[in-house]
Amino acid sequence: MEKTPRSDVENRSSPQIARIGSKTYGTVSADRQKEMSGLEFVQGLARGTLPLNLLAQTLGYDVTEAESGRVIITVNPSEAHLNPYGTVHGGVVATLLDSCMGLAVQSTLEKGLGQTTVEFKISLMRSITPQTGPVKAEGVVLHRGRRIGTAEGRLTDGQGRLLAHGTTTCLIFES
């Protein structure tokens, strides 16, 4: 793993970020985030010009599409995602849906605003295994107010079958 220093990135354990292939992983500094709209931030994640968070590296997911009010995250389920029963752990599904829904809300924010999840609910519809193949988590904003944003998320397989879905409520704040 090659490490590359970046002035606009913070990593709590080091001022460097990790680079794997064309993606980098770390944390965008608070000062840098304030300079960007939410859409610029999320599109930077999708384009690879900004680092994905370290949880994305751990779970192997990627932000692949971003437009105002809509974000897609993809992952190829592997053995590393399995629970003791042999299916993808519900925590992985929850992370994918929480991430795509929260980033969808983030994509609607002006410079100087941030968001955080207040609550979310998910429903698991089908078992997911490595044989399921690549899955897509799509988050779409339902409502964006001054202090609260809501979104829904859908996790689907390559055939478009619904694997899980959820909703979120996010608090919007000055960053």
N, CA, C and O atoms as a DFTB+ gen file, in Angstrom:
700 C
 N C O
     1  1       0.851      -1.171       0.000
     2  2       0.000       0.000       0.000
     3  2       0.899       1.237       0.000
     4  3       1.718       1.416       0.901
     5  1       0.746       2.058      -0.980
     6  2       1.503       3.296      -1.110
     7  2       0.810       4.397      -0.328
     8  3      -0.417       4.496      -0.354
     9  1       1.574       5.220       0.364
    10  2       0.999       6.352       1.086
    11  2       1.462       7.634       0.434
    12  3       2.639       7.797       0.110
    13  1       0.511       8.553       0.244
    14  2       0.794       9.807      -0.429
    15  2       0.325      10.959       0.440
    16  3      -0.840      10.964       0.840
    17  1       1.176      11.946       0.759
    18  2       0.718      13.075       1.560
    19  2      -0.209      13.989       0.764
    20  3      -0.011      14.202      -0.432
    21  1      -1.217      14.522       1.439
    22  2      -2.125      15.504       0.822
    23  2      -2.463      16.538       1.879
    24  3      -2.796      16.183       3.010
    25  1      -2.382      17.803       1.526
    26  2      -2.629      18.860       2.496
    27  2      -4.109      19.000       2.840
    28  3      -4.437      19.479       3.926
    29  1      -5.021      18.592       1.938
    30  2      -6.446      18.758       2.212
    31  2      -7.061      17.508       2.837
    32  3      -8.283      17.390       2.916
    33  1      -6.224      16.584       3.277
    34  2      -6.714      15.337       3.849
    35  2      -6.158      15.145       5.241
    36  3      -4.991      15.431       5.510
    37  1      -7.009      14.658       6.117
    38  2      -6.581      14.331       7.469
    39  2      -6.785      12.846       7.686
    40  3      -7.751      12.278       7.177
    41  1      -5.916      12.217       8.417
    42  2      -6.109      10.865       8.904
    43  2      -5.774      10.955      10.379
    44  3      -4.690      11.420      10.732
    45  1      -6.656      10.532      11.233
    46  2      -6.471      10.728      12.671
    47  2      -5.153      10.153      13.170
    48  3      -4.585      10.663      14.135
    49  1      -4.655       9.094      12.524
    50  2      -3.411       8.502      12.986
    51  2      -2.185       9.035      12.238
    52  3      -1.052       8.817      12.668
    53  1      -2.408       9.731      11.123
    54  2      -1.291      10.174      10.307
    55  2      -1.760      11.262       9.349
    56  3      -2.922      11.257       8.943
    57  1      -0.890      12.189       8.980
    58  2      -1.289      13.206       8.009
    59  2      -1.284      12.677       6.578
    60  3      -1.491      13.455       5.647
    61  1      -1.055      11.383       6.373
    62  2      -1.015      10.811       5.038
    63  2      -2.297      10.036       4.766
    64  3      -3.069       9.734       5.675
    65  1      -2.501       9.723       3.495
    66  2      -3.647       8.905       3.117
    67  2      -3.157       7.668       2.394
    68  3      -2.045       7.639       1.867
    69  1      -3.996       6.646       2.374
    70  2      -3.653       5.412       1.681
    71  2      -4.166       5.479       0.257
    72  3      -5.247       6.011       0.003
    73  1      -3.394       4.941      -0.671
    74  2      -3.804       4.862      -2.076
    75  2      -3.799       3.394      -2.468
    76  3      -2.794       2.700      -2.320
    77  1      -4.947       2.930      -2.976
    78  2      -5.058       1.574      -3.506
    79  2      -5.632       1.709      -4.902
    80  3      -6.761       2.168      -5.075
    81  1      -4.854       1.308      -5.903
    82  2      -5.295       1.481      -7.283
    83  2      -5.490       2.959      -7.567
    84  3      -4.606       3.772      -7.297
    85  1      -6.657       3.307      -8.115
    86  2      -6.927       4.707      -8.442
    87  2      -7.658       5.434      -7.314
    88  3      -7.907       6.635      -7.415
    89  1      -8.007       4.711      -6.232
    90  2      -8.754       5.323      -5.127
    91  2      -7.823       5.648      -3.976
    92  3      -6.834       4.956      -3.735
    93  1      -8.162       6.720      -3.271
    94  2      -7.448       7.058      -2.050
    95  2      -8.442       6.994      -0.895
    96  3      -9.653       7.105      -1.088
    97  1      -7.904       6.813       0.309
    98  2      -8.721       6.654       1.509
    99  2      -8.149       7.530       2.602
   100  3      -6.935       7.590       2.793
   101  1      -9.017       8.200       3.309
   102  2      -8.619       9.093       4.386
   103  2      -9.787       9.974       4.762
   104  3     -10.943       9.568       4.643
   105  1      -9.494      11.165       5.212
   106  2     -10.522      12.113       5.622
   107  2     -10.202      13.480       5.034
   108  3      -9.076      13.963       5.147
   109  1     -11.183      14.092       4.415
   110  2     -11.009      15.445       3.890
   111  2     -11.059      16.407       5.074
   112  3     -11.958      16.308       5.909
   113  1     -10.118      17.325       5.155
   114  2     -10.065      18.251       6.279
   115  2     -11.333      19.103       6.359
   116  3     -11.976      19.381       5.347
   117  1     -11.675      19.505       7.568
   118  2     -12.861      20.339       7.791
   119  2     -12.757      21.649       7.010
   120  3     -13.748      22.115       6.448
   121  1     -11.575      22.239       6.975
   122  2     -11.397      23.489       6.236
   123  2     -11.659      23.294       4.751
   124  3     -12.305      24.128       4.117
   125  1     -11.161      22.200       4.196
   126  2     -11.379      21.913       2.769
   127  2     -12.853      21.644       2.491
   128  3     -13.384      22.091       1.475
   129  1     -13.523      20.910       3.398
   130  2     -14.944      20.619       3.213
   131  2     -15.769      21.904       3.176
   132  3     -16.729      21.998       2.411
   133  1     -15.410      22.887       3.988
   134  2     -16.151      24.150       4.027
   135  2     -16.055      24.924       2.719
   136  3     -16.914      25.756       2.425
   137  1     -15.013      24.655       1.930
   138  2     -14.812      25.344       0.655
   139  2     -15.680      24.771      -0.467
   140  3     -15.785      25.369      -1.538
   141  1     -16.300      23.615      -0.223
   142  2     -17.048      22.913      -1.272
   143  2     -18.529      22.821      -0.928
   144  3     -18.904      22.746       0.242
   145  1     -19.355      22.827      -1.955
   146  2     -20.759      22.491      -1.747
   147  2     -20.828      20.989      -1.468
   148  3     -19.862      20.267      -1.716
   149  1     -21.947      20.526      -0.963
   150  2     -22.123      19.100      -0.737
   151  2     -22.003      18.302      -2.017
   152  3     -21.441      17.207      -2.025
   153  1     -22.538      18.855      -3.112
   154  2     -22.456      18.153      -4.389
   155  2     -21.009      18.052      -4.862
   156  3     -20.590      16.995      -5.335
   157  1     -20.239      19.133      -4.742
   158  2     -18.830      19.086      -5.129
   159  2     -18.085      18.029      -4.314
   160  3     -17.247      17.301      -4.845
   161  1     -18.401      17.955      -3.016
   162  2     -17.765      16.975      -2.136
   163  2     -18.086      15.550      -2.585
   164  3     -17.180      14.738      -2.774
   165  1     -19.363      15.250      -2.753
   166  2     -19.770      13.883      -3.099
   167  2     -19.298      13.507      -4.501
   168  3     -18.900      12.365      -4.730
   169  1     -19.335      14.445      -5.437
   170  2     -18.815      14.150      -6.771
   171  2     -17.305      13.913      -6.737
   172  3     -16.786      13.112      -7.514
   173  1     -16.600      14.603      -5.843
   174  2     -15.167      14.351      -5.665
   175  2     -14.898      12.930      -5.187
   176  3     -13.921      12.304      -5.600
   177  1     -15.771      12.420      -4.310
   178  2     -15.640      11.032      -3.863
   179  2     -15.860      10.079      -5.032
   180  3     -15.112       9.117      -5.210
   181  1     -16.889      10.352      -5.821
   182  2     -17.219       9.479      -6.952
   183  2     -16.132       9.509      -8.026
   184  3     -15.822       8.476      -8.618
   185  1     -15.560      10.667      -8.279
   186  2     -14.530      10.806      -9.321
   187  2     -13.159      10.328      -8.861
   188  3     -12.273      10.080      -9.679
   189  1     -12.988      10.198      -7.545
   190  2     -11.691       9.801      -7.016
   191  2     -10.749      10.958      -6.792
   192  3      -9.570      10.741      -6.511
   193  1     -11.240      12.202      -6.910
   194  2     -10.386      13.363      -6.644
   195  2     -10.340      13.690      -5.161
   196  3      -9.487      14.462      -4.725
   197  1     -11.247      13.114      -4.381
   198  2     -11.230      13.207      -2.920
   199  2     -11.186      11.786      -2.368
   200  3     -11.702      10.862      -2.997
   201  1     -10.573      11.603      -1.197
   202  2     -10.475      10.250      -0.649
   203  2     -11.807       9.754      -0.084
   204  3     -12.584      10.514       0.493
   205  1     -12.043       8.456      -0.268
   206  2     -13.169       7.809       0.404
   207  2     -12.782       7.589       1.858
   208  3     -11.597       7.568       2.190
   209  1     -13.774       7.426       2.728
   210  2     -13.454       7.199       4.138
   211  2     -12.815       5.824       4.326
   212  3     -12.887       4.963       3.449
   213  1     -12.199       5.643       5.465
   214  2     -11.486       4.397       5.723
   215  2     -12.429       3.205       5.849
   216  3     -12.012       2.074       5.602
   217  1     -13.682       3.423       6.224
   218  2     -14.647       2.329       6.273
   219  2     -14.919       1.798       4.866
   220  3     -15.129       0.599       4.687
   221  1     -14.914       2.682       3.872
   222  2     -15.071       2.246       2.483
   223  2     -13.921       1.312       2.096
   224  3     -14.125       0.325       1.389
   225  1     -12.734       1.629       2.557
   226  2     -11.583       0.768       2.290
   227  2     -11.764      -0.576       2.987
   228  3     -11.527      -1.624       2.385
   229  1     -12.177      -0.553       4.237
   230  2     -12.352      -1.783       5.012
   231  2     -13.391      -2.696       4.374
   232  3     -13.172      -3.901       4.255
   233  1     -14.522      -2.125       3.962
   234  2     -15.621      -2.928       3.407
   235  2     -15.522      -3.112       1.891
   236  3     -16.234      -3.937       1.317
   237  1     -14.647      -2.350       1.248
   238  2     -14.456      -2.507      -0.183
   239  2     -15.536      -1.888      -1.044
   240  3     -15.767      -2.336      -2.167
   241  1     -16.210      -0.849      -0.528
   242  2     -17.241      -0.218      -1.353
   243  2     -16.725       1.051      -2.000
   244  3     -15.691       1.596      -1.615
   245  1     -17.476       1.511      -3.001
   246  2     -17.057       2.669      -3.775
   247  2     -18.271       3.558      -4.059
   248  3     -19.363       3.058      -4.326
   249  1     -18.076       4.851      -4.000
   250  2     -19.096       5.806      -4.451
   251  2     -18.900       5.922      -5.951
   252  3     -17.849       6.368      -6.409
   253  1     -19.909       5.522      -6.723
   254  2     -19.723       5.444      -8.177
   255  2     -20.504       6.489      -8.961
   256  3     -20.131       6.812     -10.089
   257  1     -21.574       7.022      -8.392
   258  2     -22.354       8.056      -9.072
   259  2     -22.827       9.068      -8.042
   260  3     -23.140       8.719      -6.904
   261  1     -22.873      10.331      -8.462
   262  2     -23.361      11.383      -7.574
   263  2     -23.946      12.524      -8.389
   264  3     -23.286      13.082      -9.265
   265  1     -25.162      12.854      -8.094
   266  2     -25.808      14.044      -8.634
   267  2     -26.625      14.636      -7.495
   268  3     -26.784      13.992      -6.458
   269  1     -27.133      15.820      -7.660
   270  2     -27.868      16.460      -6.584
   271  2     -29.069      15.605      -6.178
   272  3     -29.973      15.362      -6.978
   273  1     -29.062      15.157      -4.929
   274  2     -30.168      14.384      -4.381
   275  2     -30.133      12.900      -4.662
   276  3     -31.075      12.189      -4.312
   277  1     -29.057      12.403      -5.295
   278  2     -28.973      10.976      -5.639
   279  2     -27.515      10.515      -5.639
   280  3     -26.652      11.139      -6.256
   281  1     -27.258       9.405      -4.932
   282  2     -25.905       8.850      -4.852
   283  2     -25.986       7.329      -4.957
   284  3     -26.898       6.704      -4.415
   285  1     -25.019       6.744      -5.664
   286  2     -24.930       5.289      -5.784
   287  2     -23.592       4.814      -5.238
   288  3     -22.537       5.371      -5.540
   289  1     -23.672       3.763      -4.423
   290  2     -22.505       3.091      -3.861
   291  2     -22.563       1.639      -4.322
   292  3     -23.634       1.033      -4.324
   293  1     -21.423       1.080      -4.711
   294  2     -21.392      -0.307      -5.157
   295  2     -20.377      -1.108      -4.348
   296  3     -19.407      -0.569      -3.817
   297  1     -20.633      -2.405      -4.272
   298  2     -19.708      -3.327      -3.616
   299  2     -19.928      -4.709      -4.215
   300  3     -21.029      -5.048      -4.651
   301  1     -18.881      -5.481      -4.228
   302  2     -18.968      -6.865      -4.634
   303  2     -18.868      -7.707      -3.361
   304  3     -17.777      -7.823      -2.803
   305  1     -19.962      -8.297      -2.882
   306  2     -19.912      -9.046      -1.614
   307  2     -18.863     -10.162      -1.673
   308  3     -18.723     -10.865      -2.674
   309  1     -18.138     -10.294      -0.566
   310  2     -17.084     -11.303      -0.488
   311  2     -17.201     -12.067       0.824
   312  3     -18.057     -11.771       1.658
   313  1     -16.342     -13.035       0.990
   314  2     -16.292     -13.823       2.220
   315  2     -16.069     -12.925       3.440
   316  3     -16.547     -13.234       4.532
   317  1     -15.355     -11.827       3.261
   318  2     -15.072     -10.921       4.383
   319  2     -16.325     -10.250       4.924
   320  3     -16.303      -9.738       6.043
   321  1     -17.419     -10.236       4.166
   322  2     -18.664      -9.588       4.578
   323  2     -19.633     -10.529       5.284
   324  3     -20.692     -10.090       5.735
   325  1     -19.296     -11.808       5.390
   326  2     -20.254     -12.795       5.856
   327  2     -20.395     -12.857       7.376
   328  3     -19.438     -12.648       8.121
   329  1     -21.626     -13.154       7.810
   330  2     -21.901     -13.447       9.211
   331  2     -21.671     -14.940       9.438
   332  3     -21.383     -15.651       8.476
   333  1     -21.787     -15.449      10.674
   334  2     -21.548     -16.871      10.914
   335  2     -22.482     -17.805      10.125
   336  3     -22.145     -18.969       9.911
   337  1     -23.635     -17.315       9.698
   338  2     -24.583     -18.125       8.950
   339  2     -24.195     -18.255       7.476
   340  3     -24.724     -19.113       6.771
   341  1     -23.278     -17.413       7.010
   342  2     -22.809     -17.499       5.634
   343  2     -23.456     -16.522       4.677
   344  3     -23.311     -16.659       3.462
   345  1     -24.176     -15.529       5.208
   346  2     -24.751     -14.481       4.368
   347  2     -24.122     -13.146       4.768
   348  3     -23.529     -13.016       5.839
   349  1     -24.266     -12.170       3.892
   350  2     -23.692     -10.857       4.186
   351  2     -24.312     -10.306       5.463
   352  3     -25.532     -10.292       5.623
   353  1     -23.464      -9.859       6.353
   354  2     -23.875      -9.334       7.654
   355  2     -24.793      -8.124       7.488
   356  3     -24.549      -7.273       6.632
   357  1     -25.830      -8.044       8.289
   358  2     -26.756      -6.922       8.239
   359  2     -26.077      -5.589       8.486
   360  3     -26.542      -4.562       7.992
   361  1     -24.989      -5.582       9.238
   362  2     -24.253      -4.345       9.475
   363  2     -23.626      -3.792       8.208
   364  3     -23.515      -2.577       8.050
   365  1     -23.214      -4.672       7.303
   366  2     -22.678      -4.228       6.017
   367  2     -23.796      -3.580       5.203
   368  3     -23.613      -2.512       4.619
   369  1     -24.960      -4.241       5.172
   370  2     -26.115      -3.692       4.451
   371  2     -26.497      -2.336       5.039
   372  3     -26.755      -1.384       4.302
   373  1     -26.534      -2.251       6.370
   374  2     -26.879      -0.991       7.039
   375  2     -25.878       0.104       6.689
   376  3     -26.267       1.249       6.459
   377  1     -24.602      -0.237       6.646
   378  2     -23.572       0.750       6.305
   379  2     -23.742       1.259       4.882
   380  3     -23.638       2.460       4.635
   381  1     -24.002       0.350       3.944
   382  2     -24.186       0.757       2.549
   383  2     -25.380       1.694       2.412
   384  3     -25.287       2.730       1.754
   385  1     -26.510       1.328       3.036
   386  2     -27.708       2.167       2.927
   387  2     -27.534       3.487       3.672
   388  3     -27.912       4.537       3.152
   389  1     -26.973       3.455       4.875
   390  2     -26.743       4.689       5.626
   391  2     -25.831       5.624       4.838
   392  3     -26.055       6.834       4.807
   393  1     -24.814       5.070       4.211
   394  2     -23.865       5.889       3.452
   395  2     -24.498       6.506       2.214
   396  3     -24.337       7.703       1.976
   397  1     -25.210       5.722       1.428
   398  2     -25.780       6.284       0.190
   399  2     -26.875       7.299       0.505
   400  3     -27.002       8.307      -0.190
   401  1     -27.666       7.043       1.546
   402  2     -28.730       7.991       1.897
   403  2     -28.150       9.281       2.469
   404  3     -28.586      10.371       2.100
   405  1     -27.172       9.167       3.367
   406  2     -26.551      10.353       3.945
   407  2     -25.825      11.189       2.911
   408  3     -25.906      12.417       2.933
   409  1     -25.114      10.530       2.001
   410  2     -24.423      11.268       0.943
   411  2     -25.404      11.914      -0.025
   412  3     -25.123      12.977      -0.579
   413  1     -26.559      11.276      -0.234
   414  2     -27.582      11.905      -1.079
   415  2     -28.040      13.220      -0.455
   416  3     -28.185      14.222      -1.154
   417  1     -28.267      13.219       0.855
   418  2     -28.631      14.465       1.546
   419  2     -27.472      15.455       1.451
   420  3     -27.688      16.632       1.162
   421  1     -26.247      14.990       1.691
   422  2     -25.071      15.861       1.612
   423  2     -24.985      16.539       0.247
   424  3     -24.594      17.703       0.153
   425  1     -25.347      15.820      -0.802
   426  2     -25.224      16.353      -2.162
   427  2     -26.139      17.547      -2.426
   428  3     -25.992      18.216      -3.448
   429  1     -27.070      17.822      -1.530
   430  2     -27.985      18.965      -1.698
   431  2     -27.569      20.183      -0.889
   432  3     -28.229      21.220      -0.955
   433  1     -26.490      20.077      -0.129
   434  2     -26.112      21.142       0.809
   435  2     -25.209      22.194       0.177
   436  3     -24.403      21.907      -0.708
   437  1     -25.373      23.419       0.662
   438  2     -24.531      24.521       0.230
   439  2     -23.206      24.479       0.990
   440  3     -23.052      23.737       1.960
   441  1     -22.254      25.290       0.528
   442  2     -20.972      25.420       1.224
   443  2     -21.215      25.768       2.682
   444  3     -22.120      26.536       3.007
   445  1     -20.395      25.194       3.561
   446  2     -20.461      25.510       4.984
   447  2     -21.503      24.713       5.764
   448  3     -21.677      24.929       6.963
   449  1     -22.205      23.784       5.087
   450  2     -23.189      22.946       5.775
   451  2     -22.750      21.492       5.747
   452  3     -22.113      21.034       4.798
   453  1     -23.102      20.778       6.804
   454  2     -22.836      19.345       6.888
   455  2     -24.098      18.636       7.331
   456  3     -25.119      19.269       7.599
   457  1     -24.024      17.323       7.404
   458  2     -25.180      16.537       7.834
   459  2     -24.687      15.325       8.611
   460  3     -23.553      14.878       8.443
   461  1     -25.544      14.814       9.449
   462  2     -25.264      13.563      10.151
   463  2     -26.566      12.814      10.348
   464  3     -27.630      13.421      10.472
   465  1     -26.479      11.508      10.375
   466  2     -27.667      10.678      10.555
   467  2     -28.209      10.824      11.961
   468  3     -27.472      10.687      12.938
   469  1     -29.507      11.103      12.063
   470  2     -30.195      11.127      13.351
   471  2     -30.788       9.742      13.625
   472  3     -30.684       9.212      14.731
   473  1     -31.399       9.181      12.610
   474  2     -31.939       7.821      12.725
   475  2     -32.077       7.231      11.329
   476  3     -32.201       7.961      10.345
   477  1     -32.057       5.911      11.253
   478  2     -32.358       5.239      10.001
   479  2     -32.982       3.894      10.296
   480  3     -32.783       3.315      11.364
   481  1     -33.730       3.413       9.340
   482  2     -34.391       2.117       9.450
   483  2     -34.129       1.372       8.159
   484  3     -34.191       1.946       7.072
   485  1     -33.833       0.077       8.289
   486  2     -33.662      -0.745       7.100
   487  2     -34.500      -2.008       7.234
   488  3     -34.795      -2.474       8.335
   489  1     -34.870      -2.540       6.092
   490  2     -35.547      -3.834       6.007
   491  2     -34.760      -4.698       5.045
   492  3     -34.480      -4.291       3.918
   493  1     -34.404      -5.896       5.494
   494  2     -33.658      -6.849       4.677
   495  2     -34.663      -7.766       3.992
   496  3     -35.485      -8.396       4.658
   497  1     -34.602      -7.844       2.674
   498  2     -35.603      -8.578       1.903
   499  2     -35.116      -9.944       1.415
   500  3     -35.897     -10.895       1.370
   501  1     -33.847     -10.051       1.053
   502  2     -33.290     -11.295       0.511
   503  2     -31.901     -11.519       1.093
   504  3     -31.212     -10.574       1.477
   505  1     -31.506     -12.775       1.151
   506  2     -30.141     -13.101       1.559
   507  2     -29.165     -12.625       0.488
   508  3     -29.461     -12.657      -0.707
   509  1     -28.006     -12.186       0.942
   510  2     -26.941     -11.755       0.043
   511  2     -25.721     -12.608       0.354
   512  3     -25.349     -12.764       1.518
   513  1     -25.098     -13.159      -0.678
   514  2     -23.886     -13.957      -0.538
   515  2     -22.893     -13.495      -1.598
   516  3     -23.244     -12.683      -2.454
   517  1     -21.664     -13.997      -1.558
   518  2     -20.733     -13.653      -2.639
   519  2     -21.264     -14.059      -4.021
   520  3     -20.911     -13.435      -5.022
   521  1     -22.097     -15.083      -4.084
   522  2     -22.661     -15.522      -5.356
   523  2     -23.710     -14.536      -5.896
   524  3     -24.064     -14.596      -7.074
   525  1     -24.202     -13.643      -5.052
   526  2     -25.153     -12.620      -5.498
   527  2     -24.521     -11.735      -6.563
   528  3     -25.208     -11.228      -7.449
   529  1     -23.221     -11.553      -6.472
   530  2     -22.519     -10.676      -7.407
   531  2     -22.604      -9.234      -6.940
   532  3     -23.094      -8.963      -5.843
   533  1     -22.131      -8.306      -7.762
   534  2     -22.110      -6.890      -7.378
   535  2     -23.497      -6.381      -6.997
   536  3     -24.501      -6.731      -7.617
   537  1     -23.524      -5.542      -5.956
   538  2     -24.775      -4.926      -5.521
   539  2     -24.636      -3.413      -5.554
   540  3     -23.536      -2.866      -5.470
   541  1     -25.784      -2.751      -5.680
   542  2     -25.822      -1.290      -5.811
   543  2     -26.751      -0.731      -4.739
   544  3     -27.897      -1.162      -4.614
   545  1     -26.252       0.225      -3.972
   546  2     -27.057       0.953      -2.990
   547  2     -27.311       2.347      -3.543
   548  3     -26.375       3.113      -3.770
   549  1     -28.581       2.670      -3.760
   550  2     -28.951       3.966      -4.314
   551  2     -29.728       4.767      -3.271
   552  3     -30.758       4.315      -2.770
   553  1     -29.229       5.947      -2.954
   554  2     -29.900       6.853      -2.035
   555  2     -30.498       8.023      -2.792
   556  3     -29.850       8.618      -3.653
   557  1     -31.752       8.348      -2.460
   558  2     -32.466       9.449      -3.114
   559  2     -33.124      10.305      -2.041
   560  3     -33.799       9.785      -1.152
   561  1     -32.927      11.609      -2.125
   562  2     -33.519      12.535      -1.151
   563  2     -35.033      12.598      -1.349
   564  3     -35.527      12.726      -2.469
   565  1     -35.745      12.507      -0.246
   566  2     -37.195      12.675      -0.252
   567  2     -37.586      14.101       0.084
   568  3     -38.508      14.660      -0.510
   569  1     -36.871      14.694       1.054
   570  2     -37.162      16.065       1.500
   571  2     -35.876      16.675       2.031
   572  3     -35.115      16.022       2.744
   573  1     -35.644      17.906       1.687
   574  2     -34.497      18.655       2.215
   575  2     -35.012      19.978       2.742
   576  3     -35.426      20.853       1.982
   577  1     -34.978      20.108       4.067
   578  2     -35.362      21.356       4.701
   579  2     -34.137      22.112       5.170
   580  3     -33.011      21.787       4.795
   581  1     -34.364      23.125       5.993
   582  2     -33.259      23.927       6.519
   583  2     -32.456      23.171       7.573
   584  3     -31.236      23.319       7.641
   585  1     -33.128      22.357       8.401
   586  2     -32.460      21.650       9.501
   587  2     -32.522      20.123       9.390
   588  3     -31.738      19.423      10.030
   589  1     -33.444      19.613       8.585
   590  2     -33.651      18.168       8.481
   591  2     -33.733      17.767       7.010
   592  3     -34.346      18.457       6.195
   593  1     -33.110      16.649       6.693
   594  2     -33.240      16.049       5.369
   595  2     -33.628      14.594       5.527
   596  3     -33.181      13.930       6.462
   597  1     -34.453      14.090       4.624
   598  2     -34.809      12.677       4.646
   599  2     -34.483      12.073       3.283
   600  3     -34.500      12.752       2.256
   601  1     -34.189      10.786       3.309
   602  2     -33.859      10.075       2.069
   603  2     -34.297       8.626       2.197
   604  3     -34.516       8.109       3.292
   605  1     -34.415       7.995       1.042
   606  2     -34.672       6.564       1.020
   607  2     -33.538       5.895       0.268
   608  3     -32.873       6.511      -0.564
   609  1     -33.329       4.620       0.577
   610  2     -32.286       3.867      -0.086
   611  2     -32.784       2.503      -0.499
   612  3     -33.638       1.909       0.158
   613  1     -32.232       2.012      -1.608
   614  2     -32.573       0.687      -2.125
   615  2     -31.278      -0.036      -2.456
   616  3     -30.405       0.518      -3.124
   617  1     -31.155      -1.261      -1.993
   618  2     -30.019      -2.111      -2.320
   619  2     -30.516      -3.180      -3.284
   620  3     -31.417      -3.949      -2.952
   621  1     -29.926      -3.229      -4.485
   622  2     -30.373      -4.161      -5.519
   623  2     -29.202      -4.968      -6.067
   624  3     -28.044      -4.565      -5.959
   625  1     -29.529      -6.121      -6.659
   626  2     -28.509      -6.939      -7.298
   627  2     -28.418      -6.591      -8.782
   628  3     -29.083      -5.664      -9.245
   629  1     -27.606      -7.321      -9.517
   630  2     -27.395      -7.045     -10.932
   631  2     -28.623      -7.220     -11.807
   632  3     -28.682      -6.683     -12.913
   633  1     -29.615      -7.976     -11.314
   634  2     -30.862      -8.164     -12.054
   635  2     -31.932      -7.158     -11.623
   636  3     -33.069      -7.211     -12.091
   637  1     -31.556      -6.240     -10.723
   638  2     -32.504      -5.233     -10.254
   639  2     -33.419      -5.708      -9.137
   640  3     -34.354      -5.001      -8.764
   641  1     -33.163      -6.899      -8.595
   642  2     -33.994      -7.408      -7.496
   643  2     -33.691      -6.648      -6.212
   644  3     -32.533      -6.377      -5.894
   645  1     -34.740      -6.312      -5.485
   646  2     -34.604      -5.595      -4.219
   647  2     -34.075      -6.532      -3.142
   648  3     -34.689      -7.556      -2.844
   649  1     -32.934      -6.179      -2.559
   650  2     -32.311      -6.958      -1.499
   651  2     -32.611      -6.370      -0.126
   652  3     -32.796      -7.104       0.844
   653  1     -32.658      -5.047      -0.050
   654  2     -32.939      -4.332       1.200
   655  2     -33.340      -2.911       0.846
   656  3     -33.021      -2.416      -0.235
   657  1     -34.034      -2.264       1.754
   658  2     -34.379      -0.856       1.555
   659  2     -34.414      -0.172       2.910
   660  3     -34.450      -0.832       3.948
   661  1     -34.404       1.160       2.894
   662  2     -34.403       1.893       4.155
   663  2     -34.741       3.355       3.962
   664  3     -34.889       3.852       2.846
   665  1     -34.857       4.020       5.097
   666  2     -35.073       5.467       5.132
   667  2     -34.160       6.065       6.196
   668  3     -33.730       5.382       7.125
   669  1     -33.878       7.342       6.042
   670  2     -33.042       8.036       7.008
   671  2     -33.581       9.427       7.285
   672  3     -34.274      10.022       6.460
   673  1     -33.251       9.925       8.455
   674  2     -33.445      11.319       8.826
   675  2     -32.078      11.873       9.192
   676  3     -31.381      11.305      10.033
   677  1     -31.691      12.978       8.564
   678  2     -30.384      13.589       8.808
   679  2     -30.541      15.000       9.355
   680  3     -31.386      15.770       8.898
   681  1     -29.724      15.319      10.330
   682  2     -29.645      16.674      10.871
   683  2     -28.695      17.479       9.993
   684  3     -27.592      17.022       9.693
   685  1     -29.112      18.666       9.581
   686  2     -28.295      19.557       8.779
   687  2     -27.770      20.664       9.705
   688  3     -28.538      21.255      10.464
   689  1     -26.474      20.938       9.642
   690  2     -25.859      21.890      10.579
   691  2     -24.762      22.696       9.873
   692  3     -24.272      22.309       8.812
   693  1     -24.392      23.819      10.483
   694  2     -23.251      24.586       9.989
   695  2     -21.977      23.864      10.380
   696  3     -21.788      23.483      11.535
   697  1     -21.102      23.682       9.391
   698  2     -19.867      22.930       9.684
   699  2     -18.733      23.855      10.053
   700  3     -17.625      23.394      10.329
